[in-house]
Amino acid sequence: MEKQRHSFKGTIGFVLAAAGSAVGLGNIWRFPYLAAQAGGGMFIVIYLILTVTFGFTLLITEIAIGRKTKQSPLTAYRVVNKKAGWMGTVACVIPAIIVPYYCVIGGWVIHYFFEFASSNGPQAAADGYFNTFISAELAPIWMAVIFLVIVTFIVIRGVNKGIENFSKVLMPILILLVVAIAFFSLTIRHTDDDGTVRTGLQGLAVYLIPDFEGMTVGKFLSVLISAAGQLFYSLSIAMGIMVAYGSYLSDDTNLSKAVGQIELFDTGVAILAGVMIIPAIYAFGGREAMSANGPGLMFIALPKVFAEMGRLGGLIGCLFFLMVLFAAVTSAVSLMEAVVSSFMDRFGLSRLKASLLEFAISLAGAVIVCLGYNKLYFEVTLPTGAVGQILDILDYFSNYILMPIIAIATCILIGWVTKPSYIIEEAEKNGCKMGRKRLYVVMIKYVVPVILFILFLKSSGILNI
């Protein structure tokens, strides 16, 4: 066990690391789809409002718990309240479940980056290519191992030399790539065989302009819940990550200001991801093509768009998957760190031993997930109605069951057991002022738990909105 707990050297390092955790695959393959399908600009406005209320509440709570206890998620909750130890266990289990399948998806990203970098983009865009690749027996496993080795190397390097330094390099490059590709996407002009002309700017209008056609109370609530769900999953909340990162944060850091900067980074990249993807998809396929989501969007729909661009498409595809790779790495690093720091604090392991232990666990899990597309293949219908297999089951159980449970329990713990003053006092340490203080009290006690409970009912299939 480390004699002195490491810490981020500065606020910017913490903000970039936390933002890197938040800016992941969910921002890139889920936010644009939801925004386009759920009212365009209306979804974005609701998302922004929820960011500074709902998101702020959960973010500052978890970061403050980490900084106040100076403990990882596995042990921090027990420090807050002796009866809350189970919350720490679940908060550690969640990232432990996610890391293996996240590494598998990260391996897919590496494979597609290599394909476009070696001028094989048209081949990667062919019908059936993605399913053929992920169902292969060895290639996906090797790609997952490469991704896992990269992530483990960064975590082994530690808080300063690893997480902080890599975040300071990767995050600015990621943002530059997102801005550059988004700008290019707006310049696209495509003519169909029948002479129909569509442009990236028309796609931008579909993305940003609110669509009130057929708007009802039920539809509005559906958009609200979709935006809240996206925010919940994209801010790295209820995964132990922000507790772990908060434990490395200096007492001199202004928590309210730091959380505001994380909100800005995450929301900005999410919106830019839509500007990057939706105009291009619309220009080449119209509204019908915008129905793709998740892996179908990133590994099937977008490669076809890049292939339609000709030679320039190879370069854009290469840059796009490089950007996605950076986003996936920064998120995976934070997930692994939540587990590694927990092993260190609970069992007294060195960072190297804890990292290698988590590497072994994640490797075994990643192999099983990869085999789920061939030797261990089976299908199951999830409560959401989607049909999936091993990866989808792990994703559903961690994201839609355990995460809402921990988030709701955290609201009860802080809002009603220890009281909001527990977090407010930490946020106002050393003369700092906590902005949105009154809002925080109302949100943590009443509003956030209700929203989370509705999300839980919806994801479990009990409530259909």
C-alpha angles and dihedrals in degrees: 000000000000112000092216122032112240119235140192111271093224145002093256091058091052093046093050092046092048092044089048088055092049095045100073142126092302091065093050105041104024109034097057091048094049093046093050094045099038105056104299110233092017090062090049093050091049090046091053092050091049091048094061093043115025096026095043092053097053096039097052091043095057095040091049092049089053095047095044095049097033086215138121119251094265092061105020099079092054089056090053091050128352091224092055096070091109089062090060091052092052092043088056095044092055097064090038088060094043100048096068097052092037088058090051091054089044087055090054088054092051090050093052091046089055091047094053093039089055093048093254093121095118090053091051089051094055119116112271095011096117095049091046091052099047092046092054114110103228113013097068091047093053092048091050090050091052091051092046092050091053092050094045092049091055093047092048089054088066138227098309107027093035119027099023099041095044091047090053089056103036100043098056090046091048092052092047091051092049092050093046095049091044091053091049091048090059091056095057118119119180132183120202123218089260092055097258110149122207127176137199090244090059088053089050089056090053088051100046109027112087114245111213096167110132091359113172134168089258093052091047091052089049091054090046093052091045091052092046091048093050091048092049093053098039099052095062090245123162094013098100090247099112091044089055094045091044090056088062093050122110118244088233093064117107101235097196092051093046092050090049090054092049090051090051094050095046096045093043093053092044092054092043089051087061091049088050097049113024099057091050094046091047094047093055101033111014124223093321091064091055093074092083115109138176117353090353090063098043102037103029114021100039097045087055089053091050090049090054090057094067119214093348089056091066091058094044091047091050092050092045095054090043088056092047090049091055091049092049093048095051091049094045091049091056092048093051092044090057089058097039094050089049092054090048096050098040102039102024094240123159116249091253095052093043091049094048090048091052089044090056093047092047093046092054091047093047092052091052091049091050091049087052087078095054127004095021096036119146136141130234131177111234124213088256088064094249120129114229148145137218098323092045092048092053091046093049095046095047100038103033103032113023099034096053090045092054093044092051091046090050091053091051092045095050100029099046112010108041092014126230091276087077090069097032092056091051092048091050095048116136094015097304118146121229110221119211090024097152090043089052093056093051093044098048094046103039122358104044096047090051093049091047092049091052090049090051092050091048095049092046090055094243094110122044113200 
